Amino acid sequence: SFEAEAIAGEYVAALEAFERDGLDANVSVKPTGLGLKLDYDLCKRNVERVIAAAEPTNRFVRIDMEDSTTTDDTLRLFRELRDEGHGRVGPVLQASLKRTVADSESLAGASVRLCKGIYVEPESIQFRDDGAVRTSFVRALETLLDGDCYAAIATHDEWLVDRALELVRERSLTPEKYEFQMLLGIRAELGDRLVAEGHRLRIYVPYGRQWYEYSLRRLKENPKVAGYIAADTLGRLVPGR
Ligand SMILES: Cc1cc2nc3c(=O)[nH]c(=O)nc-3n(C[C@H](O)[C@H](O)[C@H](O)COP(=O)(O)OP(=O)(O)OC[C@H]3O[C@@H](n4cnc5c(N)ncnc54)[C@H](O)[C@@H]3O)c2cc1C
């Protein structure tokens, strides 16, 4: 619990640094890092502390989605925080999970990041076929856009980026209704193209000592996260790309 509080403190410090340096940046928090598996209430208090630091400067707090043992609690956390009046907070959905289209329907009006999902789950609950994941991504994105959500489209898959652009065009959505998100240093030319075409692009940048130690620990628990972390580390080593 001490470590979870320390990680919350790191997010608060990052928010203070954004303000000091005049950066247009938000934070993205990992619920298990903030204690979700230890104690739900502890995790919620830690997220509330981060939100309390973000709200005065109107910064957004994204709640990352981790493995499927955390999905229900993570969505519950988001819903409780929203219902308690925190408007600048939003969850993540993973298109590879079979439940995600239904979850998209239940999140009308929210700001939702949609990604494929990095965790390998039991086949009973996850699509394994790339085509099925893409189909699920498109269906979930349609549902979010039709449910008046602000969609954060987090992918480097050019096929999906192009499909997403068609969906926003079909609905005549203006660029402040959605954004693309990518990891620092990955498929930068695709990101540049989106920006040149007038779309919003947010870059996800891992940072800090806690992040590094936490990622190493997660890597030991689940070697499948390796590609994700390796890419993140690369992003940190070549900043500004
Ligand atoms: C901003 C952002 C936030 C995310 N948040 C979450 C989250 O909260 N929970 C979660 O489970 N997952 C999260 N992810 C990870 C996501 O689920 C995917 O695992 C990841 O984005 C790869 O899928 P893709 O859609 O880019 O498609 P892919 O088909 O995997 O990749 C398309 C192409 O992009 C390139 N590429 C993609 N990823 C990498 C990489 N790591 N290193 C090198 N090249 C790469 C490759 O050229 C690849 O061919 C996030 C991703 C992004 C961009």
The ligand as a Gaussian input file, in Angstrom:
#p B3LYP/6-31G(d) Opt

LIG

0 1
 C       -1.897000       5.227000     -26.562000
 C       -2.016000       3.769000     -26.280000
 C       -2.531000       3.343000     -25.080000
 C       -2.682000       1.984000     -24.799000
 N       -3.272000       1.604000     -23.627000
 C       -3.502000       0.296000     -23.413000
 C       -4.241000      -0.127000     -22.273000
 O       -4.682000       0.671000     -21.425000
 N       -4.459000      -1.467000     -22.106000
 C       -4.003000      -2.392000     -23.023000
 O       -4.255000      -3.587000     -22.823000
 N       -3.300000      -2.006000     -24.099000
 C       -3.041000      -0.694000     -24.312000
 N       -2.357000      -0.325000     -25.444000
 C       -1.717000      -1.357000     -26.302000
 C       -2.652000      -1.871000     -27.366000
 O       -3.641000      -2.661000     -26.763000
 C       -1.887000      -2.730000     -28.401000
 O       -1.295000      -3.806000     -27.780000
 C       -0.836000      -1.991000     -29.175000
 O       -1.225000      -0.699000     -29.470000
 C       -0.519000      -2.722000     -30.483000
 O       -1.679000      -2.821000     -31.265000
 P       -1.966000      -1.959000     -32.579000
 O       -3.387000      -1.551000     -32.537000
 O       -0.992000      -0.872000     -32.709000
 O       -1.879000      -3.022000     -33.755000
 P       -0.750000      -4.054000     -34.152000
 O       -1.330000      -4.852000     -35.267000
 O       -0.228000      -4.762000     -32.965000
 O        0.381000      -3.121000     -34.694000
 C        0.331000      -2.470000     -35.961000
 C        1.736000      -2.085000     -36.353000
 O        2.227000      -1.087000     -35.455000
 C        3.573000      -1.357000     -35.084000
 N        3.620000      -1.584000     -33.638000
 C        2.568000      -1.684000     -32.812000
 N        2.957000      -1.826000     -31.538000
 C        4.292000      -1.833000     -31.561000
 C        5.281000      -1.958000     -30.555000
 N        4.964000      -2.099000     -29.266000
 N        6.578000      -1.906000     -30.933000
 C        6.927000      -1.764000     -32.228000
 N        6.027000      -1.634000     -33.218000
 C        4.738000      -1.679000     -32.899000
 C        4.006000      -2.534000     -35.893000
 O        4.609000      -2.045000     -37.044000
 C        2.725000      -3.240000     -36.233000
 O        2.834000      -3.954000     -37.407000
 C       -2.239000       1.030000     -25.754000
 C       -1.729000       1.456000     -26.972000
 C       -1.625000       2.795000     -27.254000
 C       -1.110000       3.226000     -28.582000

